[in-house]
Structure formats: C-alpha cells, structure tokens
Amino acid sequence: MTTKPNIILFITHDQGQFLGCYDTPTTPNSLQTPNLDKLAKDGIRFTNYFCTAPQCSPSRGSILTSLYPHQHGLMGLVNLGWTLPPSNKTLPMYLRENGYTTHLLGLQHESRDVTTLGYGTFSKRMKDYKYDTKRMEKEYLKFLRDHKNDEKPFFLNIGTIETHRPFVIWSEKVDQKTVKMLPFLPDDEKVREDLSLFYGIIKPVDRVIGSIIEVLEETGLREKTLFIYTTDHGSPFPRAKCTLYDPGVKTLLVMNWPASPLFNDGKVFDQMISNIDLLPTLLDTIGAIIPDIIEGKSFLPILKDKIMPFRMEIFTEKTFHEIYDPIRSVRTKKYKYIRNFEKSEYLYQMPLDIERGFSGQVLKEKIKLERVEEELYDLEKDPNEANNLVNNPSYENILFELRQKLLDWMKETNDPLLKGKIKDERQ
C-alpha cells in the first residue's frame, strides 16, 4: 500500500522562474533565496515547466482541474467577474476522495465562491492584498502545529499575493547594482529599479519558506510531507506576463519529500512539462486512479527514469485579460509557433499593472506597432524569441508542421475559438 504524504502546495503570483537556483541566460537573476534553493537542492527541480496560460485565473484553473482554460471555462480573471464553473472536478475534490482533508490558507483566484472548490476549510476571505506572507505567516505555522497529529493526511494550498504588483506595497528594494538585466528588456535605469523592487518581494517569501520548513521539522511533519513550490505564470514585466513568449509561460516548480527517493537528492529535470500534469502526478504518487476526463499526464515515470522523454509539445493559450486578446501557441524543444487571432496596434498586450510600473513607462510607446498574425521562433538559435521566421523560406516546412499541430490540438480539445470570436460569458 502506498504511504500517502501530506501535500503542501505553495503558490505565488507572477514569479516566472525568478529564484536563485533558476539563474540562466534567458532568465538571469542574482537573487539570494537560500531557503528555496536548499529546498531544490534537497528535493527536485524542473527547468522546463510551463503554465497553460500567462494570466493567473486561467492558469490556476488548469492546476486545479488538469484541463486547458478553454476546457474548464475560466478564460478570464476572477476579479473581473469570471469563475470556474462548478461542473469541474478539482484537485482538492480528488484528494478528498482518496482520504485527504483539504485546506486553503490565503489567496485563490479560481472561483468567486470558494465553497465550490472542494476545500474542507479555508481561511477568512479578505481582499487579495491582505494575503501577503508577512500577514499570513502566523496562520501557516499555526496550521502545521494544529495538524501535526492528524490521523488523515492533509492537503494544504497556501496562496500568496506576492510577487504581484504594485511592488512598493510589499517590497524591500535591493541595491540596483546587484540586479541582472533581462535580455528581452532594454537596459534602462527605470527597468533596473523595477527589477530591484521585484527582487525585494521575493526575498521575504523565501524567509517565510524557511519558517515553514523549521516548523515542519519541529512538529515531525517534515518526513511525511511533500512540499511543492510553484507559481501561476511568468514574471510581471513587459513581454512576459500576458504573452505566450517563454517569459510569460515558463514557470518554476520545486518538489521536496525527504522520505521518498523520487523527490530528493537535488535532481534537475529538463523535460517539457505543463502545469496540467501536476494533478495526475499527485494522484499517481498517492496510488490513486487517474481520471480519463483530464488532459494532463503523470510525470512520475520520469522521476524514476531521468532520461525518459515526456511531452513533445507544449500548448498555451490566452483569451481574456483586461481585454479580449485570443492567442494560441505550440512549443517544441526547438521551435515555437504563435497564432494571434485578433488585430492589435500593439506588439503584445501590456496589463495595466505593468503599464503603470517603471518598465511599462519605458516600453509603452515602443511597442505601439501592428501585431502580425503568425510568429515562428527558432528557440535554439534565438532563445529570446526576437526574430520572427514566418516569412523565412528556410523554415517553411516547420511553419506548416507547427501550424497543423496547433490546429489539431484546438480541434481535439474543442477550442471554441475555431468557431469565431469567443463570447464574454462572465456570470
């Protein structure tokens, strides 16, 4: 019989791959995140983990249901009136069926009615900005101490407002000189200040993670608990959040369970994985049946065989944010194809919170150029997706192949965009 661990899912807002241990040429950073870096060093880390959508509600809906946003129906933001239809079965529901108690501490952005999501208990509902880690830390630690002797395993979802803008509310700004510039943004003093504020939000989250790990050890829960640290989508900067470029859809995933050889020893996996794959992996880990109605698949096999291939393609989408902006994409290890279904006078959408920030002030007018219908990038030669190859005859066959792959996926998953403009069906 499979031993069922407690499961803690700690999910931040807008963090992309910004952790010290994720310092790479495409997402360079000089962050000091010792607690999370140690969690990764003692656990496992995924370098090519993607969300289904570059906005919080649609992506979080995918984590909870293992379905793409156009399938689960949460195609826009909860704070703008969208909600996850109650016909969906969620991760807490599946876990409850398998002997777990289920709990939410802090933020959720999947439903306007938290009682529809399958949590047995949830913390007091407040404005989102009140779910910062500093304010909620005592509740996290109290929960662990109160549940140290539970007969049943627990699933705890901890949702934080960090690292969402406006940074100045939570940030302890770092020295700008220590900040590494992002390759897809101009090296500008205002951009650098924006990044220094962003770094300053991540550091206190890392400190709270350290406190949680200490209490897990103190209560004897550490060995019995699978701890997961992730985020909903890419970083809150221009050409990242709200776009289907890698900075918008590539996210961090760290998993750590000391008692299991599959979730420790500092292994790093570079297979492409989608966040719809987390739910079936957790069910597989606890020996539960994986339902046929979901789109994700368990990545537990690659934890047993590190060189085993996993996904050959990653599909991402965007439909609504503050505006209707339907985009679909398919990505392989080598290439990415993006289809823009609506015309726009901007190269990409910049959400209002980013537009009002320092980076947005620098780039708002610079991106006022007509958007093309199709984009194709050679990720090996051009990892920052700067050179659109749609009109390059050398890539004609690749373009045709990926265009067809995307169309086939849209048909297989019943994407309503195939029938024309999607209606705004906020309740």
VOGU-3710 file (C-alpha; in Angstrom, 3 decimals, decimal comma):
1> mttkpniilf> 0,000/0,000/0,000  1,290/3,467/-0,944  2,112/5,718/2,000  0,210/8,939/1,474  2,182/12,049/2,360  0,748/15,317/3,483  0,843/17,686/0,497  1,579/21,398/0,743  1,158/23,415/-2,448  2,678/26,857/-2,001
11> ithdqgqflg> 1,788/29,042/-4,977  2,902/32,606/-5,617  1,685/35,221/-8,085  3,643/36,195/-11,220  7,040/34,750/-10,257  8,043/33,067/-13,508  11,406/31,406/-12,856  12,827/34,013/-10,514  14,741/32,083/-7,872  18,465/31,950/-7,255
21> cydtpttpns> 18,636/28,340/-8,429  16,972/29,273/-11,748  19,664/31,717/-12,832  20,024/31,133/-16,614  20,929/33,229/-19,682  17,233/33,568/-20,601  16,118/34,382/-17,022  19,225/35,810/-15,393  18,960/36,781/-11,746  21,186/37,426/-8,765
31> lqtpnldkla> 18,550/36,585/-6,161  19,517/35,451/-2,684  16,891/32,779/-1,914  18,750/30,374/0,385  15,721/28,538/1,776  14,131/27,811/-1,572  17,477/26,993/-3,139  18,100/24,468/-0,360  14,612/23,049/-0,842  15,531/22,476/-4,501
41> kdgirftnyf> 18,988/21,117/-3,665  17,488/18,608/-1,229  14,494/17,932/-3,496  13,925/18,091/-7,262  13,618/20,967/-9,716  12,105/21,339/-13,176  13,642/23,731/-15,709  11,031/23,456/-18,486  7,775/23,679/-16,552  5,073/25,651/-18,368
51> ctapqcspsr> 1,703/27,068/-17,425  -1,255/26,745/-19,789  -1,931/30,489/-19,763  0,037/33,645/-18,872  -2,658/35,005/-16,530  -3,455/33,903/-13,008  -7,073/32,671/-13,051  -6,946/30,591/-16,256  -3,614/29,026/-15,264  -4,691/28,307/-11,693
61> gsiltslyph> -7,863/26,743/-13,059  -5,657/24,384/-15,075  -3,647/23,417/-11,994  -6,857/22,570/-10,138  -8,603/20,688/-12,976  -5,861/19,370/-15,293  -7,716/20,946/-18,214  -6,857/23,795/-20,576  -8,641/27,109/-19,880  -10,944/26,812/-22,885
71> qhglmglvnl> -11,995/23,410/-21,499  -12,543/24,282/-17,834  -14,184/27,567/-18,815  -12,203/30,001/-16,675  -10,841/32,043/-19,576  -10,601/35,391/-17,798  -9,861/36,870/-14,385  -11,959/36,123/-11,308  -11,582/39,712/-10,122  -13,189/40,820/-13,405
81> gwtlppsnkt> -16,194/38,549/-12,994  -15,080/35,150/-14,298  -15,394/31,999/-12,209  -14,537/28,314/-12,534  -17,793/26,551/-13,469  -18,838/24,240/-10,592  -19,176/21,359/-13,063  -15,383/21,000/-12,879  -13,800/18,483/-10,539  -10,812/19,907/-8,689
91> lpmylrengy> -7,600/18,659/-7,107  -8,998/19,069/-3,550  -12,033/17,001/-4,570  -9,904/14,190/-5,969  -7,761/14,186/-2,842  -10,766/14,137/-0,517  -11,979/11,032/-2,346  -8,617/9,476/-1,539  -8,659/10,052/2,203  -7,278/13,594/2,485
101> tthllglqhe> -8,529/16,560/4,418  -8,264/19,685/2,261  -7,442/23,229/3,327  -6,815/26,654/1,829  -4,792/29,379/3,514  -4,791/32,678/1,715  -5,442/33,600/-1,867  -7,376/31,713/-4,504  -8,238/33,083/-7,943  -10,334/30,288/-9,381
111> srdvttlgyg> -13,837/30,985/-8,103  -15,929/33,851/-6,823  -17,342/31,317/-4,336  -14,561/29,467/-2,523  -17,015/26,811/-1,295  -17,227/25,371/-4,840  -13,549/24,377/-4,958  -13,549/21,366/-2,646  -11,704/22,673/0,402  -12,890/21,367/3,760
121> tfskrmkdyk> -11,611/24,509/5,476  -10,394/27,878/4,277  -9,031/30,982/5,924  -11,047/34,159/6,349  -11,860/35,727/2,980  -10,229/39,139/2,600  -9,025/41,485/-0,112  -6,206/39,912/-2,139  -3,578/42,364/-0,943  -4,057/41,101/2,622
131> ydtkrmekey> -2,743/37,647/1,720  0,906/38,655/1,825  3,242/36,211/3,558  4,136/38,612/6,361  0,481/38,959/7,376  -0,338/35,260/6,911  2,812/33,629/8,318  1,331/33,011/11,784  -1,619/31,209/10,211  0,679/28,946/8,171
141> lkflrdhknd> 2,673/27,940/11,230  -0,399/27,544/13,454  -1,973/25,212/10,900  1,081/22,946/10,896  1,232/22,779/14,686  -2,515/22,146/14,929  -2,391/19,309/12,388  0,802/17,546/13,446  -1,087/14,549/14,839  -3,842/14,217/12,241
151> ekpfflnigt> -4,985/10,682/11,528  -5,633/11,520/7,888  -3,094/13,129/5,537  -3,809/16,759/4,698  -3,634/18,796/1,504  -2,822/22,431/2,211  -2,904/25,067/-0,519  -1,090/28,255/0,507  -1,801/31,138/-1,854  0,094/34,429/-1,582
161> iethrpfviw> -0,306/37,840/-3,210  3,438/38,111/-3,768  5,019/38,636/-6,239  2,223/40,684/-7,783  2,429/44,396/-8,476  2,389/47,095/-7,183  5,790/46,127/-5,831  6,091/49,099/-3,491  3,423/47,679/-1,161  5,494/44,624/-0,197
171> sekvdqktvk> 8,981/45,256/-1,492  12,200/45,664/0,449  14,067/47,018/-2,578  17,539/45,618/-3,181  20,564/47,556/-4,403  20,057/48,209/-8,136  23,721/47,461/-8,781  23,152/43,815/-7,822  20,322/43,305/-10,323  20,856/41,330/-13,524
181> mlpflpddek> 19,086/42,765/-16,572  16,673/40,657/-18,585  17,650/40,004/-22,220  14,169/40,842/-23,533  14,076/44,282/-21,878  16,168/47,415/-22,502  18,978/48,148/-20,056  17,325/51,248/-18,653  17,580/52,798/-15,201  13,806/52,619/-14,687
191> vredlslfyg> 13,718/48,974/-15,722  16,574/48,242/-13,354  14,694/49,948/-10,499  11,605/47,884/-11,343  13,680/44,711/-11,121  15,217/45,774/-7,820  11,710/46,167/-6,374  10,714/42,766/-7,794  13,743/41,126/-6,173  12,724/42,783/-2,926
201> iikpvdrvig> 9,352/40,999/-2,905  10,852/37,569/-3,447  13,288/37,733/-0,517  10,637/37,869/2,276  8,774/34,959/0,662  11,975/32,937/0,872  12,280/33,838/4,560  8,747/32,554/5,250  9,535/29,309/3,432  12,414/28,906/5,886
211> siievleetg> 9,992/29,344/8,804  7,610/26,756/7,370  10,399/24,203/6,924  11,551/24,804/10,514  8,061/24,123/11,879  7,675/21,044/9,679  10,846/19,707/11,278  9,804/20,796/14,780  6,425/19,031/14,508  7,775/15,851/12,923
221> lrektlfiyt> 5,865/16,530/9,716  8,910/17,083/7,503  9,466/13,445/6,520  5,743/12,930/5,985  5,177/15,929/3,723  5,534/16,528/0,002  6,247/20,256/-0,287  5,623/21,906/-3,651  6,675/25,446/-4,532  5,381/26,904/-7,769
231> tdhgspfpra> 3,778/29,972/-9,331  0,894/30,657/-11,684  2,659/32,159/-14,713  5,524/34,327/-15,932  7,035/37,420/-14,385  5,203/40,784/-14,185  7,206/42,563/-16,879  6,567/43,659/-20,456  6,778/40,793/-22,983  6,343/38,293/-20,147
241> kctlydpgvk> 3,045/38,159/-18,215  0,059/38,139/-20,580  2,135/36,936/-23,549  2,867/33,458/-24,884  6,615/34,080/-25,110  8,648/31,917/-22,731  8,975/34,652/-20,069  5,168/34,646/-19,866  4,559/30,897/-19,706  7,706/29,321/-18,250
251> tllvmnwpas> 7,407/28,811/-14,505  9,277/27,335/-11,578  8,493/24,042/-9,900  10,340/22,668/-6,882  9,186/19,482/-5,120  10,611/18,049/-1,924  9,677/14,964/0,096  12,601/13,728/2,236  11,129/10,251/2,787  10,823/9,483/-0,925
261> plfndgkvfd> 13,874/8,828/-3,141  11,867/10,191/-6,079  11,569/13,664/-4,574  15,045/14,324/-3,201  18,789/14,327/-3,986  18,779/17,566/-5,982  17,823/16,028/-9,308  17,087/18,504/-12,097  14,717/17,616/-14,944  14,693/19,400/-18,290
271> qmisnidllp> 11,761/17,580/-19,932  8,931/19,840/-21,048  6,032/19,603/-18,581  2,738/21,504/-18,347  1,039/22,548/-15,142  -1,934/20,357/-16,140  0,423/17,466/-15,362  0,709/18,258/-11,653  -2,717/16,913/-10,664  -2,299/13,446/-12,235
281> tlldtigaii> 1,246/13,244/-10,856  -0,019/13,816/-7,322  -2,737/11,231/-7,775  -0,179/8,788/-9,164  2,139/9,481/-6,215  -0,527/8,520/-3,675  -1,630/5,453/-5,650  -4,952/6,932/-6,776  -6,716/6,297/-10,082  -6,004/8,954/-12,699
291> pdiiegksfl> -9,307/10,003/-14,314  -9,856/9,791/-18,077  -11,563/13,197/-18,271  -8,376/15,232/-17,763  -5,744/16,403/-20,266  -2,656/16,099/-18,067  -0,500/13,039/-17,570  1,631/11,910/-14,660  5,319/12,759/-14,823  6,091/10,283/-12,041
301> pilkdkimpf> 7,739/7,911/-14,605  10,466/10,446/-15,438  11,297/10,742/-11,734  12,151/7,045/-11,905  13,996/7,355/-15,229  15,577/10,786/-15,641  16,320/10,388/-19,369  12,809/9,278/-20,317  11,115/11,732/-22,724  7,852/13,330/-21,685
311> rmeiftektf> 5,938/15,946/-23,716  6,972/16,599/-27,305  4,831/19,751/-27,452  3,550/22,335/-25,015  0,318/24,163/-25,818  -0,524/27,540/-24,299  -3,357/29,992/-24,700  -4,775/33,355/-23,804  -8,297/34,617/-24,370  -9,349/37,330/-21,911
321> heiydpirsv> -7,389/39,514/-19,532  -8,439/43,148/-19,219  -9,305/42,900/-22,904  -10,269/40,184/-25,386  -6,941/39,062/-26,839  -7,180/35,494/-28,225  -3,803/33,841/-28,847  -2,773/30,193/-29,121  0,673/28,611/-29,261  2,539/25,345/-29,680
331> rtkkykyirn> 6,130/24,918/-28,500  8,595/22,107/-29,090  12,130/21,844/-27,756  13,413/23,652/-30,847  10,609/25,887/-32,113  7,616/27,961/-31,106  4,631/28,945/-33,226  2,177/31,638/-32,057  -1,125/32,475/-33,716  -2,670/35,870/-32,964
341> fekseylyqm> -6,395/35,741/-33,751  -7,209/39,446/-33,366  -5,543/42,509/-34,824  -3,843/44,900/-32,436  -1,947/48,159/-32,672  0,482/46,799/-30,056  3,074/44,051/-30,494  1,725/42,452/-27,326  -0,684/43,336/-24,535  0,766/45,058/-21,517
351> pldiergfsg> -1,533/44,618/-18,485  -2,431/47,793/-16,621  -0,398/46,909/-13,530  2,739/46,519/-15,674  1,946/49,577/-17,806  1,841/51,713/-14,658  5,173/50,369/-13,420  8,623/51,656/-14,322  9,176/49,086/-17,079  5,824/49,823/-18,619
361> qvlkekikle> 6,583/53,536/-18,708  9,728/52,795/-20,704  8,139/50,427/-23,214  4,532/51,529/-23,654  5,127/53,659/-26,734  7,912/51,486/-28,131  5,587/48,509/-28,602  2,966/50,520/-30,478  3,420/48,604/-33,719  0,935/46,486/-35,636
371> rveeelydle> 0,878/42,891/-34,476  1,353/40,151/-37,044  -0,993/37,167/-37,377  1,674/34,461/-37,023  5,010/34,165/-35,246  7,656/31,464/-35,532  10,860/31,264/-33,493  13,901/29,018/-33,606  14,480/28,602/-29,868  17,919/27,039/-30,244
381> kdpneannlv> 19,299/29,954/-32,262  17,018/32,611/-30,795  16,024/31,701/-27,207  14,706/35,202/-26,545  12,205/34,961/-29,409  13,350/38,137/-31,099  13,461/37,068/-34,777  10,124/36,094/-36,336  10,793/33,490/-39,070  7,296/33,240/-40,563
391> nnpsyenilf> 8,462/34,721/-43,859  11,774/32,868/-43,966  11,573/30,214/-46,735  14,099/28,018/-44,904  11,501/27,426/-42,191  8,515/26,866/-44,472  8,143/23,176/-43,566  8,475/23,867/-39,830  5,838/26,581/-40,092  3,427/24,252/-41,883
401> elrqklldwm> 4,032/21,435/-39,359  3,502/23,590/-36,259  0,529/25,387/-37,750  -1,088/21,991/-38,296  -0,153/20,762/-34,796  -1,825/23,771/-33,239  -4,944/23,348/-35,359  -5,158/19,642/-34,497  -4,862/20,426/-30,783  -7,583/23,068/-30,987
411> ketndpllkg> -9,870/20,545/-32,687  -9,054/17,723/-30,255  -9,733/19,927/-27,229  -12,842/21,591/-28,720  -11,431/25,091/-28,611  -14,396/27,463/-29,141  -12,070/29,887/-30,923  -12,358/27,682/-34,017  -15,969/28,856/-34,339  -15,063/32,537/-34,233
421> kikderq> -14,967/35,200/-31,561  -15,495/33,795/-28,067  -18,334/35,371/-26,121  -17,678/37,021/-22,806  -19,676/34,710/-20,552  -18,963/36,215/-17,156  -21,707/35,334/-14,709
//
